[in-house]
Amino acid sequence: MLPIDLRGKRAFIAGVADDGGFGFAIAKAFAEAGASICVGTWPPAMGIFEGLLERGKIADSLKLSDGSSMSFERIYPLDAAYDTMDDVPQEIREHKRYKERGDFTIAGVKARFIEEFGPQPLDIVVHSLANGPEVKHALIDTSRKGYLAAVSVSAYSNLAMVREFGPLMRPGGNFMSLSFLAGERAVPGYGGGMSAAKAALESDTRTLSWEASRRWNVRVNTISAGPYASRAASAIGFIDTMLRYYKENTPLVREMEASDVGYAAAFLASPLAAGITGTTLYVDNGYHAMAMATSPAALHQ
Ligand SMILES: NC(=O)c1ccc[n+]([C@@H]2O[C@H](COP(=O)([O-])OP(=O)(O)OC[C@H]3O[C@@H](n4cnc5c(N)ncnc54)[C@H](O)[C@@H]3O)[C@@H](O)[C@H]2O)c1
């Protein structure tokens, strides 16, 4: 037996606010492998997430295969648009969803980890968040502000997290993020600069793999996931078309599950992947390998 054993490891997964996305599936796979799980939740979504947990609304999703329930060691507020509180505009500081949350910036979460667990408390950090305020605009119609906001939250924040959390990582630690094929090929409808953000994320993965290894002896990878109807993906507006199209045109004829990404992340996080860094790992039923659609009519069904 070749196990994925993450016992004794602590993971921080940024971008979990419900049980319907990749961050949650990754948390669950890590928990199945024995890791302890801390998550970072966007303050505007945090009250709803806490409510779901408190009222037992996602109790079924939290169930692990041994019958126990996944629990979160910490749920930290995190707005990845901000590196320090100096960057936060007054109206955000005073907003009702933010003002009781303390320091919700990347530096704030780092400080909480050190305060609560000591100077080197982490083994795995996952960036599973994205936001493009103009994602429904064609790229060509995207404003400078919208484009920069997409790249700031969806790509820059990953490198800021590597820089800030790198010194907190124990030996053998690793970082990973979530990308999408639109960073490499045109996906009409995935607008607002989000394609550029994913291209930046993948390019930064390569450069950071070198820099972060030399500084902290950690690995940096990204998973390019196929489409999945998470809350974020559903908000883009054409996820059903994407799912239908992939179903018709991927080499593997099967539904993509969030757990596919969770298990791949658990492998990447484990010592079994000790030699893998700087990589974009495709978990997309093989779609990235295709150059010709077999069923363009699927789009119009
Ligand atoms: N669902 C897909 O089809 C798909 C495909 C490929 C890649 N991805 C990527 O997977 C990652 C996770 O997305 P998902 O689809 O699982 O959806 P999701 O809704 O589960 O996750 C996105 C999370 O980002 C959080 N977020 C938004 N703005 C934030 C901010 N400023 N600071 C902190 N958190 C913020 C949201 O609250 C949410 O929890 C994203 O990077 C996404 O681009 C998704």
The ligand as an SDF file (V2000), in Angstrom:
LIG
                    3D

 44 48  0  0  0  0  0  0  0  0999 V2000
  -15.2090   26.1120  -10.5870 N   0  0  0  0  0  0  0  0  0  0  0  0
  -14.5190   26.0720  -11.7070 C   0  0  0  0  0  0  0  0  0  0  0  0
  -15.0570   25.7610  -12.7640 O   0  0  0  0  0  0  0  0  0  0  0  0
  -13.0430   26.3800  -11.6790 C   0  0  0  0  0  0  0  0  0  0  0  0
  -12.2170   25.8880  -12.7050 C   0  0  0  0  0  0  0  0  0  0  0  0
  -10.8560   26.1410  -12.6530 C   0  0  0  0  0  0  0  0  0  0  0  0
  -10.3240   26.8690  -11.6060 C   0  0  0  0  0  0  0  0  0  0  0  0
  -11.1480   27.3360  -10.6090 N   0  0  0  0  0  0  0  0  0  0  0  0
  -10.5450   28.1140   -9.5220 C   0  0  0  0  0  0  0  0  0  0  0  0
  -10.7290   27.4500   -8.2990 O   0  0  0  0  0  0  0  0  0  0  0  0
  -10.5940   28.4050   -7.2430 C   0  0  0  0  0  0  0  0  0  0  0  0
  -11.7400   28.2190   -6.2660 C   0  0  0  0  0  0  0  0  0  0  0  0
  -12.9510   28.5440   -6.9080 O   0  0  0  0  0  0  0  0  0  0  0  0
  -14.2520   27.6340   -6.8730 P   0  0  0  0  0  0  0  0  0  0  0  0
  -14.7330   27.5400   -8.2730 O   0  0  0  0  0  0  0  0  0  0  0  0
  -14.0020   26.4080   -6.1190 O   0  0  0  0  0  0  0  0  0  0  0  0
  -15.3150   28.5690   -6.1520 O   0  0  0  0  0  0  0  0  0  0  0  0
  -15.6070   28.9390   -4.6340 P   0  0  0  0  0  0  0  0  0  0  0  0
  -16.7550   29.8660   -4.6860 O   0  0  0  0  0  0  0  0  0  0  0  0
  -15.7340   27.7080   -3.7980 O   0  0  0  0  0  0  0  0  0  0  0  0
  -14.2670   29.6520   -4.1820 O   0  0  0  0  0  0  0  0  0  0  0  0
  -13.9300   30.9930   -4.4410 C   0  0  0  0  0  0  0  0  0  0  0  0
  -13.6930   31.6300   -3.0830 C   0  0  0  0  0  0  0  0  0  0  0  0
  -13.0260   32.8820   -3.2520 O   0  0  0  0  0  0  0  0  0  0  0  0
  -13.4540   33.6940   -2.1850 C   0  0  0  0  0  0  0  0  0  0  0  0
  -13.0660   35.0810   -2.4250 N   0  0  0  0  0  0  0  0  0  0  0  0
  -13.5120   35.9410   -3.3820 C   0  0  0  0  0  0  0  0  0  0  0  0
  -12.8840   37.1290   -3.2610 N   0  0  0  0  0  0  0  0  0  0  0  0
  -12.0170   37.0140   -2.2140 C   0  0  0  0  0  0  0  0  0  0  0  0
  -11.0950   37.8990   -1.5860 C   0  0  0  0  0  0  0  0  0  0  0  0
  -10.9360   39.1570   -2.0070 N   0  0  0  0  0  0  0  0  0  0  0  0
  -10.3870   37.4520   -0.5220 N   0  0  0  0  0  0  0  0  0  0  0  0
  -10.5420   36.1860   -0.0640 C   0  0  0  0  0  0  0  0  0  0  0  0
  -11.3980   35.2980   -0.6260 N   0  0  0  0  0  0  0  0  0  0  0  0
  -12.1210   35.7180   -1.6890 C   0  0  0  0  0  0  0  0  0  0  0  0
  -14.9560   33.4430   -2.1530 C   0  0  0  0  0  0  0  0  0  0  0  0
  -15.5340   33.8760   -0.9390 O   0  0  0  0  0  0  0  0  0  0  0  0
  -14.9870   31.9290   -2.3240 C   0  0  0  0  0  0  0  0  0  0  0  0
  -14.9340   31.3030   -1.0500 O   0  0  0  0  0  0  0  0  0  0  0  0
  -10.5490   29.7720   -7.9170 C   0  0  0  0  0  0  0  0  0  0  0  0
   -9.2110   30.2020   -8.0730 O   0  0  0  0  0  0  0  0  0  0  0  0
  -11.1490   29.4680   -9.2860 C   0  0  0  0  0  0  0  0  0  0  0  0
  -10.7600   30.4130  -10.2800 O   0  0  0  0  0  0  0  0  0  0  0  0
  -12.4790   27.1050  -10.6180 C   0  0  0  0  0  0  0  0  0  0  0  0
  1  2  1  0
  2  3  2  0
  2  4  1  0
  4  5  1  0
  4 44  2  0
  5  6  2  0
  6  7  1  0
  7  8  2  0
  8  9  1  0
  8 44  1  0
  9 10  1  0
  9 42  1  0
 10 11  1  0
 11 12  1  0
 11 40  1  0
 12 13  1  0
 13 14  1  0
 14 15  2  0
 14 16  1  0
 14 17  1  0
 17 18  1  0
 18 19  2  0
 18 20  1  0
 18 21  1  0
 21 22  1  0
 22 23  1  0
 23 24  1  0
 23 38  1  0
 24 25  1  0
 25 26  1  0
 25 36  1  0
 26 27  1  0
 26 35  1  0
 27 28  2  0
 28 29  1  0
 29 30  1  0
 29 35  2  0
 30 31  1  0
 30 32  2  0
 32 33  1  0
 33 34  2  0
 34 35  1  0
 36 37  1  0
 36 38  1  0
 38 39  1  0
 40 41  1  0
 40 42  1  0
 42 43  1  0
M  CHG  2   8   1  16  -1
M  END
$$$$
